[in-house]
Amino acid sequence: MFYRLNRVKHEAGKRDSLVAYLKSQESTLSSIEGLQSVTIVGVSETESMGLAAYESEDHFNVAQEKIQEMMAGMMPLMTAPPDTDTGNVIWSFKK
């Protein structure tokens, strides 16, 4: 499993708009081969963290064009470019 982590800064009160935009992109997300899930965590009133899980780094790389288009659509809701990281899962616990 391969993850992309996005830390997104936004104005207070804009989280609902961010979620609405992501919901409007669900058909695009569904079309991305190898994308397993996307989870958004509210870190604070002005910051959210997105975690996108892919089957592999290759699937992530193939999806980049669609992901960049989606991220560009989110830019008006952000107060700064997203801080991103990627990596393979090295340990996981499920109950």
C-alpha positions as CSV (number, residue, x, y, z in Angstrom):
1,M,0.0,0.0,0.0
2,F,1.3,3.5,-1.0
3,Y,0.0,6.7,0.6
4,R,0.0,10.4,-0.3
5,L,-0.4,12.8,2.6
6,N,-1.6,16.3,2.0
7,R,-1.6,19.0,4.7
8,V,-3.9,21.7,3.5
9,K,-4.2,25.2,5.1
10,H,-7.5,27.0,4.6
11,E,-9.5,29.9,6.1
12,A,-11.6,29.2,9.2
13,G,-15.1,28.2,8.1
14,K,-13.9,26.9,4.6
15,R,-13.8,23.2,5.6
16,D,-17.4,22.6,4.4
17,S,-16.6,24.1,1.0
18,L,-13.5,21.9,0.8
19,V,-15.6,18.8,1.6
20,A,-18.3,19.9,-0.9
21,Y,-15.6,20.2,-3.6
22,L,-14.2,16.8,-2.9
23,K,-17.7,15.3,-2.9
24,S,-18.2,16.9,-6.4
25,Q,-15.1,15.0,-7.5
26,E,-16.2,11.5,-6.4
27,S,-16.8,10.3,-10.0
28,T,-13.2,11.3,-10.9
29,L,-11.9,9.6,-7.8
30,S,-13.8,6.5,-8.6
31,S,-12.2,6.4,-12.1
32,I,-8.6,6.3,-10.7
33,E,-7.3,2.8,-11.0
34,G,-5.6,1.6,-7.9
35,L,-7.0,4.3,-5.6
36,Q,-8.3,2.5,-2.5
37,S,-9.5,5.3,-0.3
38,V,-9.3,9.0,0.5
39,T,-9.7,10.3,4.1
40,I,-9.8,13.9,5.3
41,V,-9.0,14.7,8.9
42,G,-9.8,18.1,10.4
43,V,-6.6,19.0,12.2
44,S,-7.7,22.5,13.3
45,E,-10.1,25.2,12.1
46,T,-7.6,26.2,9.5
47,E,-5.9,23.0,8.6
48,S,-7.0,19.6,7.2
49,M,-5.0,16.5,6.4
50,G,-5.8,14.2,3.5
51,L,-4.7,10.6,3.3
52,A,-5.0,8.8,-0.1
53,A,-4.3,5.1,-0.2
54,Y,-3.2,3.4,-3.5
55,E,-2.5,-0.2,-4.3
56,S,1.0,0.7,-5.3
57,E,3.4,3.6,-6.1
58,D,2.9,2.8,-9.8
59,H,-0.9,3.3,-9.5
60,F,-0.1,6.6,-7.7
61,N,2.2,7.7,-10.5
62,V,-0.3,6.9,-13.2
63,A,-3.0,9.0,-11.4
64,Q,-0.9,12.1,-11.1
65,E,-2.5,14.1,-13.9
66,K,-6.0,13.6,-12.5
67,I,-4.9,14.4,-9.0
68,Q,-3.1,17.6,-10.1
69,E,-6.3,18.7,-11.9
70,M,-8.3,18.1,-8.7
71,M,-5.8,19.9,-6.5
72,A,-5.8,22.9,-8.9
73,G,-9.6,23.1,-8.4
74,M,-9.1,23.2,-4.6
75,M,-6.5,26.1,-4.8
76,P,-9.2,28.9,-4.4
77,L,-10.1,27.3,-1.0
78,M,-6.5,27.1,0.3
79,T,-4.4,29.8,1.9
80,A,-1.2,28.2,0.9
81,P,0.0,25.4,-1.5
82,P,-0.5,22.0,0.1
83,D,2.4,20.3,2.0
84,T,2.7,16.8,0.6
85,D,4.5,13.6,1.4
86,T,4.3,10.1,0.0
87,G,5.5,6.7,1.1
88,N,4.9,3.0,1.4
89,V,3.2,1.5,4.4
90,I,5.8,0.0,6.7
91,W,3.4,-1.1,9.5
92,S,-0.3,-1.2,10.1
93,F,-2.7,-2.3,12.8
94,K,-6.4,-3.2,12.2
95,K,-8.8,-4.5,14.8
